């Protein structure tokens, strides 16, 4: 599997930079750098060490002799946290619930083992290899947050305020947003998956939910008045782009609730949405298996399953709809 090549930093103004992944897909998160004379702050990190080292090299080109001294993690999925290993002296900041969520995530060793033991001859092995085989976790050590909080915390970097706000259960149980009012920017983490007509993205995937909470979180981002919305994955959005994403989430919720009320099982409900194909431009349609299943869990009052349990269904779904 060919290794990924990262892109350079994009200047968002007033000491704020965006690190764009080389393409869309699983595990390729947007990351931010905010600079100040005393040091830099990262907003999220890349998934594996090679990509994180590339982000660090690009950051040092901007920072000069200053160091990355803080890392804000929008949530504890590995594709936003695991790269913090390359700045071991930096303070890692997350929500209190994010610290608990780390225990639910497969470790780098478990993911590598799943890919290796499944083998490319199996459906799961093919899926995992295609989407995760290009990441190198051989030297990854998962950092635990040094500082956790609930509510809102204000940091200052280079004289600029940075507002961190924890959210009710949404993409995960430990999400936060990062609002930079002087730059007019919000980093949303994975409550938003970006997509535009010029640069289509992927379907949203939500592990915790419910969708009502995710929509409410997106509306809170709109309420900040920020002009630039940096999603966890996909292209940067304006306010209209975020409204379009809210409409997508609301429509998914509407259809899921209607199918649930008719007694349609969760996996068949995901198939129904895929067949209806209201969003043909979006990739990774198999993510509907997760998001629909999460919403059904809230409607039924059942407990979540380990993440690894859903992978076979997603792999089968991906094959079904890649040939449909």
N, C-alpha and C positions, 0 to 999 in steps of 0.2 A: 504493500500500500504506500503510495507516494506521501511524503511528508508535506505539511501545510507551510505556506510562506506568508507571513503576516504583512499587512500594509503599514504605512507610516502613520504618524500622528496627524490628526486633523485639528487645526486651530479653531476653537469655538469663541475665542476672544477673552480678554481680561484674565490671562493666565490659565485658562481652562482648555484642555485638549481631549480629543476622543481617539481611542485606539479601535479601529475597525478590524474585525476578523477578515480573513481572506475570502470567505464565501459564507453563504447561509447554511444552516444545518444544525444537527444536534451538537451541543457542546461548544458552540462558537459565540461567545458572549461579547457584547460591547463593554469596553472599560474606559474609565476616565482618569485623567491626571490633572490635579489642581496644584499650581506652583506658588511658592512663596519664598522669601529670602531665607527662612529658617528651615525649609525642607518642603517636600512634596507629599500630597495625599493621593492615594489611589482610590478610585471607586470601582470595586470588583477587580478580579484578576482572571487571566486566561486559565484554561483547563489543565494544561500539562506544563512541565518545566521548560521545554524548548520554546513554546510560545510565550511563557512568562518571562523568560530570559530576553526574548526579543523585545517585549514590552518594556522591560527594565532598561535595556540598552537605548531604546528610543527615548525613554523618560530622562535618562542621564544626559542625553544630547541636549535636552532642554534645561535641565536643572544645573548642569555644571558640577560644582563640588558639593552641592546639597544632596541629601539623602531622601529616600522615601521613608518617612517616619510614622505614617499612619495609613492603614488600609481599612476603608469602610466596605463592608460586605452586605449587599442588598438582601441576600438570603443564603442559606447554607448548602445549596446544590453545589456539587464539586466543580462545575464549569464556571462558577463565580468565586470560589474560595481556594481551590487547591493551588493556584499559582502563588499564593502568599508565601509559600515556602522559600521563594527566591529572595525575600526581604525579611530574614529571620529576626532582625532587631526591630522591625516596625510593629507598632501597636495595632492589633486587629480588633475592629469595633463592629459589633453586630447586635441584633436584638437578643433578648433573653431566650426567646423561643427558638431562635436560630441555633443556639448552642445545643439545645435538646434535639433539634432536627438532625444534626450531624450523626447522631447515633442511629438514625433510620436509613442513612445513605449507604449504599454499597461502598466499601473501601476501594482504593486503587487496586489493591491486590485481588479483591473479589471480582472487580470488573475485568481485569486481565485474565483471571482464571476462568471466568465465564466465556470469554472469547476463545481461549485456548482449548477448554474442555468440550465446548459445543462443536468446534470444528467447522470449517467452511462447507462441509458436506451436509450439514443440517440446516434447517430453515433459520433457527435462532442464531446459529453460528454465522451464516451468511449475512443476516441482518446486523448483528453486532460488529462483524468485521467491516462491513461496508460503511457503517456510521461512526464507529469508535476505534477501528483498527489503526487509524492514522495518528492517534494520540499516544504519547510515550509517558507512561506513569512509572517507569522503572526506578526513578529517583525521587518520586513524590512523597513528601511527608505532610500529612494533613495537619494544618495549624488549627488549634482551637482558639476562639476569640479570647483576647485578653480583657476586653471591656465589653460589658453587655448592659442594655438599658431597656426601659419601657417608656412609652410616651414620646416626647420630643427633646432632643438634645441639640444645642447650638455649638458648633466648632468655629474657629477662625483660622484661615490660612491666607497669609499675605494680606491681612486686613480685610479679607472677604468673609462674610458669614456663610456657614454651611449648615443647613437645617436638616437634621435626621429625624424622621417620623416613623415610628413603628406602626404596623397595620394589623387589624384583625386577620384571622386566618384567610388566606387568599391563594396565591400560587403555592406557597408553603405556609406552615404555621408561624414562620418567623421573618416575614418580609418587612422591608423598610424602603422609604423613598429618600432621595437626596435632592434637596432644593437649594439652588444657588441663586438667590434673588438678584444679586448685582449683575449676574450674567444672563438672567432670564431663562435658566435651564433647570429641568428636573430630570434626574436619572431615576427611572421607575423600577429597575430590576425587571423581573419576569411577570409582573402584573400586566405588562404590555409587550406584545410581539409585533414589531413594526412591519408594515407592508405599504408600498405605494404602487401606483400604476407603472412607474418607470422602474421600480426595484421591488418586485413582489417578494414577500417573505414566506414564512411557514405558518401552518395552523398553530394556534396557542395550545399549550399543554399545561394543565393545572392539577396538582397533586393533592391539594388540601381543600380549596373552595370554602363555601359554595360560590357559584358564579355571581350571586347577588353581592357578595362582599367584594369581588374583583371589580365589578362595575362601579360600586361605590368608591373604591380606591382610585379608579381612573378618574372619576368625577372630582375627587379631591385634588388630583393633579391639575385638572382644568381650572379649579377654583384658585390655584396659586397665581394664575395669570401668566405663567411661563410661556414664552414664545417657542422654545425649543424643547422637545421631548425626546430624550434618549431612551429607547426601550432596552430591555435586556438583550434582545436579539433583533436583527433586522435593521432597516434604514431609519435614520432620524426622522421624526415627525414634527409637524406643526400642530396647532390646536385642531384644525380640521381633520388631520390625519388621526389624531387621538379620538375625536368624535366618531370617525368611521370605525375605529377599533371597538369603541363602546357599542356601536350599532351591531357589529359582528358578534360580540359577546352576548348581547341582549337577544339576538336572533337565535343563537345556539341554545341559550337558556329556554327561550320560548318553545322551540321544537322539542327539546329534551323533556320538558315538563308535559307537553302534550302527548308524547310517545309513552312516557311513564304512566300517565293517567289512563291510557288505553291498555296497559298491561304488557307492553312490548319489553322484552328483556334488554338489559343495557347494551350488550354486544350487538344485538340486532338493531337497536336504536342508532348506534354509531354507524352501522352499515346503511341505514336509511338516510342519515345525513350525508354520507359519502355518495350514495346514489343520486340524491337530490342535487348535489354538486353546485351549491349556490356560490361557492368561492373557488372556481376552477384555477385561479392564478396561484393559490396557496399550495405549498409543498407539504410533505409529511402528513398526509391525510390520516395515517394510522394513529396520530396523536389524539384523534377523536375518541379512540378506545379509552384513553386515560381520562380525558375531560368529561366525557359522558358518564363513565363509571364513577368518577368522583361526585358528580351531581346526583346520580342515582343513590349513592351511599348516603348523602345528606337527606334525600327524600325518604329513604328506607330506614334511616337511623342505624346503619351497620358500621362496623369498624373497618378502617383501612387495611389493606393487605400490604405485605412487603413489596417494594418496587419491583423486585425481580420476578414476582408472580405474574405481572402483566406483560412481560416481554414476549412470551410465546404468542399471545393473542395479537400483539402489535405486529410481530413478524409475519404471522399468517395474513393479517389484514393488509399489510403492505404488499405482499405478493398478490393477494386477491385483486386489489385495486390498481396495481401497476399493469395488470393484464386485462382489466375490465374494459 
